[in-house]
């Protein structure tokens, strides 16, 4: 195992210490695994809290800041944060207007966020939860019942965060997060495995000429293992799966071509070129796009494509100013 770490047990806390040093605009608690906006709580503003297992950076801690999350909870690598972390983050950012929990659909995440929401009620904090389940690859998987939450989580955090920044109510912010989830689909392909530091060995094995279609962000199995294809073939398979579940013809779309952590940016742009051709050829209009490693799986090679069928209002909220370690424009 060749990794730039000190010790497997200290990976998350050491990374959070680095985040704190690099981004003094955040309040980081490496011991308890929470990241909070330095200006929180903001009176009268709906607060957004998300989180999950570490190893997917910049999701979620890298999206804390103006226009996105108010706090993130960082579990151990590929492990859900515990309720104590989530309630601590919730209380730290509560400004009296309620708190939205954005939760990826994994069994541990859903259960622990629900427990934390119940604890928040005991503290008289109003919490609404929205579960993100945008992955079209499989209905059931190793970590979850139903569809997995993947790249669409970024869309929900950005768009709901923008509306919350404008002073909207908890019900309105939750409603737009649900709308984004309903309009978003994702499909991922792995060209290699990743290695969880505590395990010290690859999560799965791929032959030299194999790839996994429909992989999960924790290395969960996808739809099938096939012979490796070209970038165009991989993108065609991904978008065809998305289009079969959510027809794209006639839609204006926001597209994310997401590197899984071990894919060079040059290859991600090759994939985006193929995605733009496919979408144009199938009657969709790309109005916004994002290319880069935003929802990763440690050092896994491959890519995930996420598509959101936007409306003028969703596009406006996507364009709104954002200033976080992982995403920033307009300020």
N, C-alpha and C positions, 0 to 999 in steps of 0.2 A: 504494500500500500504506500504510494508516494503522494503525500498530501502536505500542504503548507500549514501544518498545525503544530501545536505543542503537545497535547495529549488528547486522545479521543473523548475523554470525559469532560474536557474543558472547551470543546469547540464552540458551543453556543455562547457561553459566557465570555470567552475571549473575543469572539466576533462582535458581541454587543459592546464590549469595551472599545473596540476599534470604531464602531459606529458612533459611539458617544464622543470620541476624540475627533472624528472627522466632521461631525455635525453637531456643533454646540447649540444649534437651534432646537434640538430635541432633548427631552429629559429621559435618560436611559437608566434602567435598573438592571444591570447584568446579572445580579444574583437571583432576582425574581422573574427575569425574562419579560419585562414590559418596556415599551417605547411609547412616549407621550409627547404631544406637542408642548413646547415650552410655554406657550400662552394659554394652556388649558388649566382649569375649565373656563369656557367662555360663556358668560351669563346670557341666557336666552337663546343659545344656539343648540340645535340638535347635534349630539356627538355621535360619531361613527367609530365603532370598535370592531376590529377583525383580528384574525390570527390563525395559527395552525402550527404544524411542525416546521422546524427550520430546515434549511436545505433547498428552499425555493426562491432564494433571494434574487431580486429585491422584494418580491412578495414576502411578507406583508409589511415588515418594519420599514422597508425602503419607500413605502407609500404613505408615511405619516407626515402630515404637514398641511399647509394652506391648500384648500380645495380638494382634499382627499380624506384620509383617516385622521381622527383625533388620537387614536391609540391602537397599538398592535400588541398581541400577546404571542411570545415566541416559545413554542414547545421545544423539546429536544428534537434531534434530526428525525424527520418523518413521524413525529409523535405529537398528538394533540396537546395543546396547553391544558393545564388543569383548572378546575373552577376557581381556585384561589387566585390564580393569575388573572383570570377574566374579570372577576368581581373587583379586584384591585384596580385594573385598568378602567373599568366602568365607573367606579366611584371617583377616580382621578379626573375624569373628563366631564362628569355630569354637571351641566350648567343650568339645570332646572327645566329644560325643554324636552327631556327624554333622551334616550340612547338607542341607536340602531345597532344591532349585532348583525354583521355580514358573515355568514358561515358557509364554508365549502362543505358540500355534501359527502362527508366521511363520518362513519358511525361514531368515532371518538369525539370528533369536533362537535357534532350535533348534540350528543349527550352532555358534554361538558359545558357548552354554551347554554343549554337549557337549564342545567343546574345553577349556573351563574345568574341567569335571568331570574330564577326563583329567589336566589339570595338577594338580588337587587330589589325585588319587590318588598322583601322584608325591610329594606332600607328606604322604602317609599320612593324608589327610582323607577320611572316608567321605562320599560324595555320592550322593543319590538324586534323580532328576529326575521331575517330573510335568508333562506337557504339557496345557495347557488348550485345548480346542477346542469351545466351546459354541455358536458361531454357526450357526444353521440355514439362513441365507439361501442360501449357495452351497457347493459342495463344493471347488471350485478357484477361486483368485483371484490377483490380481496379485502378492501378496507371499507366497503360501503354497501348499503342496500339502495338500489336505484342508481341513477346516473351520478357520475363523479363531478365535483366542482373543479374547474381547471382555469383556462385562460379568460373565460368570461368574467371571472372574479375581478380582474383589473378593470373591465368596462363598468361593472357595478360600483366599484369603489370610487372611480373617477367621476362618474355621472351623478351618483347619489351625493358624493362629497361636495360637488359644485352646487347642487341645490341646497344642501344644508348650509353652505357658506353664505347663501343669499338670504338665509333666515326663514326658510320654509318650515312647516310643521313636521312633527314626527310621522304623522300619517302620510303626508305628501312625499317625504323622503323615502319612506318604506315603499310606497307605491311605485316610485320611479325605479327603485332598485329591483322590484319584482318585474316591472316592465322590461328592464334591460335583460334580466335573466331569461324571460320568456322569448326575447328576440335574439338571443345569443346561442351560438353552437360552436363546439371545438372538436378537433380531431388531432391526435398526436402520433408521431412515428419515431421509433427509437432505432438508431444505428449502432448503439452500444449500450451496455449497462452502466450503472453508477455503483459506487462503493460507499456504503454508510460507514463512517469512521469507526463506530463501535463494533461493527461486524468484521471489518478488515478484509472483506472479500466481495467480489461483484454480486449484486443482488440476483442476477440471472446471467445465463450464458447465451451468446449468439454466435453462430458460425460465421466464418469470414465472409460468406456470401449471403447472409441472412439479415432481415430487418423485421421488426415487430410493428404491425399495423394496429393503431388504436391503443397505444401504451398509456398507462396512467403516470401521473407525476411522481409516484413513489416506486415506479418500476413494476406496477401491477400488470398482469398479462392483458393483451389487447384482443382484437378479433382473430388474428391469425399471424403466423410467422411465414414469411415468403422470401423469395430470392430478392436481394437488394436491387432497387431500380434507380433510374436517373432522377434528378431533382424534379423534372417535369412529371414523371410518372408518380412520384411520391405526392406531389401537390395535387395532381389530378385525382388520385385515390382519396386524398383527404377532403377536397372540396366536393367531390361526388358524394361522399358519405354525408357531408353537411347538407348538401342540396337535396338529397333523398329524404332527409328528416325535416328540413325547413327550406322549401323552395325559394330560390334567390332571384329568379327572373323577374325583372321589373322593379327590383328593390334598390334603394340607395343603401350602401353598406359601409361600415367601419371594419377594417381588416387588420388583424394582428398576425404577423409572421414572427413567431416566438422561438428563439433558440433555447434549447433545453439545458444549456450550461456548458456543453463541450463542443458546440458548433461555431466555427469562425463566422464573423459577420459577413465576410465575402460570400459564404455559402448561403447565409440567410437572405442576402439580396438576390442571389440566383433564384431562390425559392419564391421571393416576392415577385420577381419578374414573371415567373410561371403562373403565380396566383392572379396577377393582374390580367394576363392573357386569358386565363380560364374564365374569370369573372366577366370580362368584356364579351367573350365569345358565348357566354350563357345568359346574356341579357341583364346583368347586374351593373350598377354604376358605383364605383368606388369613390366616396366623397371624403373619407379620412383613412389614413393608414399609419401603422406603427410597425417598425422592424427592429428587433433586438432581443436580448435575453431578459425577459421581464417576469416570467413564471418558470423557474428552472427546476431541475432535478439533479442537484449537485453537478457532476461532470458528465452527465449523459449526453451523448451525441444524438442529434436528430432535430426535429422541429415540430411545433404544434401550430396549427392554423386556427384562429378564432375569428368568427364573423358575427357582427351585430347588424340587424336590419334597423337602421336609424330612421327617426322622424326629424323634422326641422328642430323641434325642441330638444331632442336628445343630442343632436349635433351641436346646438348652441351650448349645452351644458358640457359636452366633451371639449369644446373650444375654450371654456372659461379658464381663467388663470389658475395655475397649479404650481406649487413649490414644495417638492419633496426630494429626498435623496435620489430616488429612482425615476421621477417624472417631473419635468418642470417646463412651463412656457407661460408667456403672457404677463409676467411680473418683472 
